Amino acid sequence: MAKKKVQKRKKNYFKIGSFKITKKLAIFLFCVLVSIVGFMFFRTSDYWPWPSQDEVDQRLINVIDACIYNEGSRACTNLQKRYNMTFEYCYALSDIPEIGVAMPIYGVTKKNTFIPSSINYEPAHRGSSHDYPVSSYEYDKLSDEIKRATSSGYTAQIGVKGDSKYPYYGCTGSLDKARDQKGTNLIENPETIALFGLSKIPQYSMTYDPHGEYGCTLHHASINNLWMQIPNISVIRDEVNNLSRVYPYCNMQTDIDNFIANLNTKLSNYANDYSTQLFYQKYDEWSIREGTGCTWYDTKFSNQLCGAASDGESAGSDVMLKDFITDMSKYLHTNYFTSKIVVTD
């Protein structure tokens, strides 16, 4: 009987040399160890639902690296699903579109939980939201995130609160579509100040009078203050100023006409480019200020400052195109999204 009790006690223990431990305790410690290892593995895996900001940043970069030039790949698709993120090609509001220049395209990754706020300047700097009436045209041209937050009628809740401003525009799912964007021509009947100024496309011309003193006369384009804020407008003006040096004789009419036609086409293409128009539409959205107004070309623009129509002195500070891109550049990289420039040209 005593022998059976000893055997039973032995079955209840694990013995390693002189060390003994009960089987219950051993099983408990084993389960604890497996749980700890499993937790550590889960914590460091992509499926951990509460990643640190450093981990989120790395995930954003991983998606960009997998998707740039390979947006249709399985790796890109799987990472977006795993991390609950979205990848797209966009232009940045921190870059003023330049004439005859292919603007940089950015690969942008953002969290699907990201809720963009209005890009309007006022609530961000005053710390409050403002409701005020806008025209039906202005309402139609407001970005989708603002429309979704509008109240009844055409009252735009410009102070829409979100995680951050989204300083990108013209976003598409493929690189080819980003370069060849189509949409309604926004400068056919513009009712906001920058798009209105953009619609006044500068055009040069030459008249010929073989019996006159000079033989030909160059008629300079009327370049308004919006166009004067385009970074490389001086290049166009320099080309015109060099016209007499390149073609010194009025009898070179065919060459001169071709030169001027090419310049005018470049200016027209700029104004009629849809992605360029989207940039100025966003600038108009940003420049809305409650209770203000501007008159330009005898046209009244309610609730907008005169920055698009200003020479930089009469409109005051924080309203020009350069102020707009400076404001937007603050938001290029946040806790919710990041980007890399895609080298396309």
Secondary structure, 3 states (H helix, E strand, C coil): CHHHHHHHHHHCEEEECCEEEEHHHHHHHHHHHHHHHHHHHHHCCCCCCCCCHHHHHHHHHHHHHHHCCCCCCHHHHHHHHHHCEEEEEEEECCCCCCCCCCCCEEEEEEECCCCEECCCHHHHHHCCCCEEECCHHHHHHCCHHHHHCCCCCCEEECCCCCCEECCEEEEECCHHHHHCCCCCCCCCCCCCHHHHHHHCCCCCEEEECCCCCCCEEEECCCCCHHHHCCCCHHHHHHHHHCHHHHCCCCCCHHHHHHHHHHHHHHHHHHHHCHHHHHHHHHHHHHCEEEEEEEEECCEEEEEECCHHHCCCCCCCCCCCHHHHHHHHHCCCCCCCEEEEEECCC
